[in-house]
Amino acid sequence: MQLPWKSGKIRLIAAAAKDRKAGFAICCAATIGTVAFSLLNPQIIRYTIDFVIGTSGEFSREHPMPPVFVLNIIEMMGGLTLLREKIFICALFIAAAALFAELFNIVRNYTSSEMGETIAWRLLNTLYGHIQKLPWNWHVKSQTGDIIQRCTTDVDNIRNFIQNNLSELLHTVCIFTFSVLMMFSMDVFMSLIGLSLIPVILVFSIFYFKRVSQNFSRAEVTEGQMQAVAQENYTGVRVVRAFGREAYEIKKFSQKTEAHAKIWTEIGKMLGLFWGAGDILSGLQLAVIVAVGIFRCIQGDLTPGTFLAFFAYCNMMIWPVRQLGRILSDLSKTLVATERIREVLAAEPETDPPDALYPQIKGEISFNNVSFAHEDNQILRNISFTLNPGETLAILGATGSGKSTLVHLLSRLYDLKEGNGNITIDGIDIRRIARSHLRKNIGLCLQEPFLFSRTIRENILTAESVHSAENVSSIAMIHDSIKNFKNGYDTIIGERGVTLSGGQKQRVAIARMLAGNTPVMIFDDSLSAVDIETDARIRTALRERIKETCAVIIISHRISSLMQADKILVLKNGMIEDIGSHRELMEREGTYRRIFEMQAEE
């Protein structure tokens, strides 16, 4: 689902709830119904005290009169005489008004809850789907903990506001507006006194809203940093234990939690100040109303029933005004959360041209004067080579020479800019090929493979697999190890493959890549964690398996893994220092021969 992130926060939320218009209308109607019946009860009490219980006599112009339709109902029931004889009827009216108000309130809560869940569900799915389409470069720059927080805490803040505060905001506006109207209809002088402190409370609420918004924004940032540190620590638990960095990690996390706690402490102080000051102002206002009201009742300017109704409306009005501060507080959190979600949705996803191609890829790869810079750091310079189906290209180079960047360009994890050369597969510029189609035809096995917390079989077999798990595991020399596990291929791997050794993880990853039977296979130093004998057995099995059907690229620092390749490309400082077969490179002085001799001595 596409959401209009460029149109503003409200449009974003409205788009997520676009088919919930009927539910929103019902929620609004139920809110108005709740307000109407809540405001009706003080009037029933007023007329009961003044005319049924009191001595005001019959209705007349000198005394407050109910609306015409109420008079008609009373007359149809037998008039005031009947009500005085059967006072319980007035009690029934009061109970009925309270019951209907609560029924409408139930409908209001139900519809707002459903609407909040729907919006949260759509936002979460949209966020997750959008993040899946964002370029590799965006993921490299973003912290995992912060991304998770935007998809969880921020979405929850929006859901809570929709469920608990959106209808409450309408309820507050309605109850305040109609309470004021009812108060003025009864007594203008008392109404002016009742409203005297409302501007003070409103100004204080607005000031509070501006201050607390800034702190909520800071709190969101510190919470994201805190989660990022925790997530990093949990996933790197082996390194933490191996290097005895527990104390350092605890201190680092403690610094983040302390910063987060300081902000929330400041927010708590502001909340305490707001509610405390609100209590004082509200209590003062009610005290003034009671004093003035009693005095006017004694003077005969106000009937007891009118005074009680007026006090009830004033009490109803004060609480929504005070609630406005809480609503504004939650609104500030919601606006901050919405902005953080919009930041993610604003990131440009990977896109394909309208005329993107879906060719049957055979595996003829050609780099033509390819240069690449990442954030002003020149990584590759004028790289040119050709690899045919059935051939193996080995890449050797020092750390940072651009080996992994080269294969990332081939799979379009990074994109070449115009004027920096081109990469073709089967004579077609890869920028014209649909990304998903290109990546389905390029198998990539990384030095640090990622395994999911699922069974070994589920990790090996994907939607694109064309071979059995047992078959490819035998080629990757991991089948025997898997059989020795208690549950074999149904063994659950710990998070990120933590229950397997480094060599086992790499071989499971190799089996996963082989299961796809792609025409291009890339091994990015993916045999570094296995011993030399197993390395040789895997490469022999791979040659038998691949034969002349695949183009293979092997990146390694181990000469024994590279020497049987058809071509060996030596990178130095992002440039090709030499290229040729093992024999050709050994005949020339250079990096390859020097490394070979060093490893041979070892």
N, C-alpha and C positions, 0 to 999 in steps of 0.2 A: 504494500500500500504506500503510495507516495503522499507525503504530507507537505504542506506549503511552508517550509521552514523560513523562507525569505519574507513572508508576509506578516510576521509578528507573533508574539507568544499566544495571544488569544485566538488568532486564526489557526495556529497549530493545534491547540486543544479542540477547537470547534471542528476542525477537519477530522480529528480522531473520533469525534462523536457525531459525525454527520448523519448517520442513520438512526440516531437516538433522539430525534426531534420530538417524536410523540412522547417518549418517556420524559424528556425535559419539560414538555408542556404539561404533562400530568403532574410532575413534581411541582411546577409553579402553581398550578391550580390547587393542589393539595396544600401547599404552603399558605396560599390566600385563604383557603377554607379553615386551616388551623388558626390563622389570625382572626378571621371573622367570628368564629365561635368562642375564641378566647376573649375577644372584646365584648361579646354579648353578655357574658356572665355578670360583670360589674353592673350593667344596666338592669339586669333582672333583680340583683340584690338591691340596687338603688330604689326601684319602684316597689319592691316588696317591703322594704323598711319604711319608705315615706307614705305609701298609700294602703298597703295591706296591714302591716303591723302598726304603723304610725297613725297620727291623727290629722293628716292633711286633708282628709275628706275625699270627695270625688275629684276626678281630674278636672282641671280648669286652666284658664290662661295664666292665672296667678302662680300656678305651680308647674314644675317641669312635666311635660307630657310625653308619653311614648309616641313612636311613629304611628301613622294611621293604621297600618296593617296589624300592629300589635293591639291597638284599641279594638279593632274589628274582632280579633281572636278572643280577647277578653270578654267582649260583649256576647259573642257566640257561646262562650262557656258559662255565661250567667252573670257576668260583671264582677265588680269588686266584692260584692256580698258573698258570692260563692267562694272566692279565693280566701276571704277572711274565715269562712266556716271550715274550709278544707285547705289549710296552710301547706299541707304536704304537696299540693300541686306545684307550688312555687319551688319547693325543694326538688321535685321531679324535673322541672324546667332547668334548674341549675345543674342537676346531674346529667340531663340529656345534652346540654350545651358542652359540658366537660367531656362527655363520652364522644360526641361528634368531633370535638377538637382533637382528641387523642386518636380517633380513627383516621382523620386526615393526616395527622402527624405520622402514623404508621405508614401510610401510603407514601408520604414525603420521604421518609427514611429509606423505604424499600427501593423506590425509583432512583434516589440519589446514590444509593449503594450500588445498584445494578449499573448505573451510568459510570460511576467511578471505576468499577472493575473492567467495564468494556473499554474505557479510554486507556487504562493502564495496560491492558492486554494488547491493545493495538500499538501503543507507543513502544512497548517492550519488543513486540515482534518486528516493528518497523526499524527500531534501533539495531536489533540483532541482524536483521537482513541487510541493513545499510552497512554495518561494520564488516560483514562478510565480503562486501563488494569494494571496500576501501583498499587503496594501493598498499603494497608492502612498505613503502616509505612512511606512510602514516602510522602503521603499526610499530615500526621501529622507533619513532619519536614518542609514541604514547606509552604511558605506564598502565600495566594491566589492572592494577588495583583501582586506578582512577576510572578506567573504562567500566569496570564492574560496578563501581559506585554509581555511575551515571545510569546504568541499566537497572539498578536495584533501588538504592536510597532515593535518587532523584525521581524515579518513576513512582515510588511509594509516596513521596511528598505530594505529588500531583494527585494521586488517587485519594489520599486522605483529605485533601482540600475539596475535591469534588464530592466525596461522600459526606463529609462532616461540615463543610463551611460554605459551599456554594448556595445551597438552599437556605442555610442559616443567614447568609448575607441578605437574601431576598426577604426572609422572615424578619430580620432586624429592621430593614428599611420599611416594610409594611407595618410592623407593629409600632414603630416610632411614628410614622406618618399618621396612621389612623388613631393612635392614642392621642396625639396632639390635636387632631380634628375633634375627637370626642370631648377632650378637655375644654377646648375653646367653645364648643357648643353648649357646655354646661356653665362655665364661668370664665370670662376673659381675664379678670384680675388674678384669679388663682393660677390660671394657665401661664401668665407672664412670670409669676413668681416661680412656678414649677420649672420653667424653661431657663431661668436666669443663669444657672451654672452649666447648662448643656454646652454653650460655646467653649467654655474653659475645658471641659472634658474632651470635646472634639479636637481642639487645638493641641492638647496634650497627647491625644491618640495619634494625630498626624506626625507630630514631632517624634514620638516613640517609634512610629512605623519607619521613618527615614533612618533613624539610628540603628534599629534592630535589623533592617535590611542589609546594611553594610556588614554587620557582624555575622549574619547568617551566610552571606557570601563567603566570608573568610572561613567560617566553620566548614562549609562544603569543601573548600580547597584543602584545609588541614586534614579533614576526614579522608579525602582521596589519597593524600600523601601517607597517612597512617596505614591505610589498607594496602597501598603499594609496597611499603616496607614489610608488612606482615606477609603478603603474598610472595614477595621475593625471598624472604627468610624461609618460609615453609617449603617452597620448591627447591631451594638451595640448601636443604637441611644437611645433605652429605658433606658439602663444602664447609658449612658451619662447624659440624662435628669434627671433620678431619683436621681443620686448622685451629680448633679450640677458640672459635670466635664467639662463643655464647655470650660472654660478658659484653663484648663490643656490640653485638646485635641487640642485646637487652637495653643497653644504654641508648643506642640509636632509636629504637622503638619508643623508649621512655621519653626521649626528647620530643618526638612527634605527638605522643599522647598528652604530654604536658602542655604543648602549644594548643592542642585541641581543647584540653580541659580549661585552659585560661580563657579562651574565647567563650566557651559555654558558661563559665563562671560569670563572665561579664554580662552575657545574655540573661543569666539567672538573676543578677542584681537588677538589671533593667526591668525584668518581669516583676520582681518583688516591688520595685519602686512604682511601677505602673499600677499594679493591683492594690498596693497599699494606699497610694494617692487617690485611686478611684474609690476605694472604700470610704475614705475620709470625705471626699466631695459628695458621694452619694448619700452618706449618712447625714451630712450637713443639709443637703437639699431636702431630704425627707423630714428632717427635724423642723426646718422652716415651714414646710407645707403643713405639718401637723399643728404647729403652733398657730399659724395664721388661720388654718381651717377651723380649729376649735374656737378661736376667738370670734370668727365670723358666724359660727353656729350659735354661740352664746348671744351674739348681737341679733340673730334672726335673719342674717343675710344669706345663710346657706343651710339647706336641710341636711339632717344627719345622713340620709341615703345618698345624697349628692356628694357629700364630703367623703364618704367611704368609697364611692365609685371613682371619685377624683383621685383619691389616694391610691386605689388599685391601678388606675391608668398610669399614674406617675411612677409607681413601682414597676409596672410593665415596661415603661419607656426607659427608665434608668438602666435596667439590666441589659437591654440590647445595645445601648450606647456604650456601656462598659464592655460588652462582648465585642464591640467593634474593634477594640484594641487587640483582642486575641485573634479575631478574624484577619485584621491587617497584618499581625505577626505571622500567621500561617500563610497569608497571601504573599508576604515577602519571601518566605521559604519556597513557595510554589513558583514565584517568578524567577528566583535564582535557579531552581531546578529546571524550569522550562528553558531558560537561557543556556544552561549547560547541555541540555539535550539538543537544542538548536545548533550549538557549536559542533556537535558530532554530525548531525544531519547536514550541516553546511560543508563538511569535507567532501570534495569531489570524488565520486566513486570511479572505479575503472569502467570505461565504456568502449564499445566497439563501433567502428563506422557503420553506417546503414548498409553498405555493400560488403560487409565482412565476409570473408571466404571460409568455407569448410572443406578444404581439399583432403584427399586421401594421402596422408603423409608417408613417404617412403624413408626419408632420413638423410637426404643430401643437404649438408649444412655448409654455409659459406659466410664467413666474416669478411667484410670489405672495408678496410680503413676505419675500423671502429674505434672511436674515442669516447670516453665517458668520464664525467666529473660529478661528484656528489657533494653538494654544498660547498662549492669553490675548491674542493679537493680533487685534483686530477688523479684518477685512478688508472685508466687505460688510455694508451696512446697508439693510434694507427695499427690496430690488430687486424691481421689478414691471414686467413687459412681456409682450406676446404676439407671437408670430411664426407666420404661417400658411405652409402649403406654397406654394412659388413665390415667396415673399418673401425679401428679403435684409435682414438686420440688420447694420449696421456699428457697431462699438464703438470709441470714442476716449477716451483718458484718459492721464494722466501715468503714468510708471513707478511701480508699487506701488499703483495705484488699484484693483486687483482684477480686471482684464480677463481674465487667464488663469485665475484662480481661478473666475470665473464659468463658463467653458466646461468646466473640470475638474469642477465640480459637476454640469453637465449629463451628462457621460459617467461620473459616479460614481467618478472617481478620488479625490475627496473625497466624504464622505457628510454630508448635512444631519442635524443633531440635531433631535429632537422639539422643537416650539415655535419653530423658527426659519424658519417658512414652508414652502412646498413647491414642487416643480417638477413639472409634468405634461407628458406628450407624448400628444397625441390624447385629452386628458382623463384620462389614467391617471397616477397618481403614480409617478414613475420608481423609487421604492423598492419598488414591487410588481412591477416588471419584472426578469426575470433579467438579471444584469449582462452575461453573455456576449452575450445577445440584444440588449441595449441598445447595447453597443459595436459589434456587427456592423452596426448600422443608423446609426451616427454616424461619419462620416469626419472624422478630425482630422489637420490638417497643421500642424506646429509651426514656430516661427521657426528653431529649430536642429534640423532633421530628422536622424534616425538612419538611416544606410544600412549594410547588412550587407556584409561582405567577400565578395560573390558577384557574379554577372553583373548587368548593368543590367536585363536582362529578369527575372531572379529577384527583384530588388528591387522591380520595378514590379508583377509579378503575384503575388498571394497566393492562398491557398485560396479566398477569397471573391470573387476577380476574375471579372467577367462581360464585360469588354471586352478587346480585344487591346492589347498594349503599344504598338504603333505608333499605334493610334487615340488613346489617351489622351495619348501623348507629343506628338502633333500639337497637341492642345488646350492642353497645358502649354508649348508652344513650345520643346520640347527635342528633337524628332524629328530636325531637321537637324543639330544638334550631335552626336547619337548616331551618325548615319550617317557622320559624318566621322571617327569613331574607327576604328582599324584593324580591330577585330573587331565593330564595330557594337553591337548589343544583347547580344552575347556577351562584351563587354569586362568583365574583372574589375575591380570597384571596390576600391580599397585600403580598409584597415580604417577604419570610420566615414566612408567616402566621401572619404578624404584626397586621392585623385587627381582629384577634381572641384572646380571653383570653388564658391564659396558660392551663386551664382545657379543653377548647374547642379544642385547638391544639392537646392535648394528646388524646382526644377521637376520633378526626378525624384520627389520626395516628393509633389508635387501630382498627378503622373501616377499614382502608386501609390494615392492616395486616390480619384481619379476611376475607377480600374479597378474599385473595389468597388461603384460606382453606388448609394451609400447615400442614403436619403431626407433625411438631415441632413448638411450639410457645413460644417466649421469651418476657417477659415483664420486661424491665430493668428500674425499678422504674418509670414506665409509668403512675402510678395513683397518683403520689405525689402531683399534682396540683388540684385534685378534692377533694371534701369534703367526709367525712367518709360515709355518707348515699349513695351518688352516687357511691362511691367505692364499697360498699356492693352490690348495685343493679347490677353494671357491672359484679362483680364476680359471682353473682347468675345467670345472663344471660349467662355468659361464660360457667359455669358448665353445663347448659342445652344445650348449643350449642355444646360444645366439647365432652361431655360424655366420651366414651371410645376410641375415634378415634385419639386423639392427646396426645403427650407428652408435658407438659407445664412446663416452668421454670419462676418463678416469683422472681424478686429482689425487695426488698422494705425495708425501715426502719420502716414501720408501721406494728406492730404485727397483727393488725386486718386483714391485707391483706394476712398474711402468715399462720395464725393459722389453716386454714382448709386444708392446703396442706397435701398430703400423707407423704411427707418427708420434713423436714426442716434442711438445712445445715447451720451451723454457722461457719463463717470464722473469723480467727483472725491472723493478721500478715501473711497472705498468706497460712495459714494452717487450716485444719479442726479441730475446737475445739470440735464440737459435731455434731451429726446427729441423727434424729429421728422424731417422730410425735410430735404434740403440747403437748399431754399428757405425752409422755415419757420425753420430755425436761423440762416440768414443774416439774417433779418428781426429777430432778437432779439440784444441784446448778451449776450455770453457767451464761454466758452472756445472753442467751435467757430469762431465768427466771427473771434476774435482769432488763432487758429492759421491759419485760412485766409488771412487778410491777411498774416501773417508769411511763409507759404510762397509766396504769390503774389508778394511782393516779391522773394523769393529766386529 
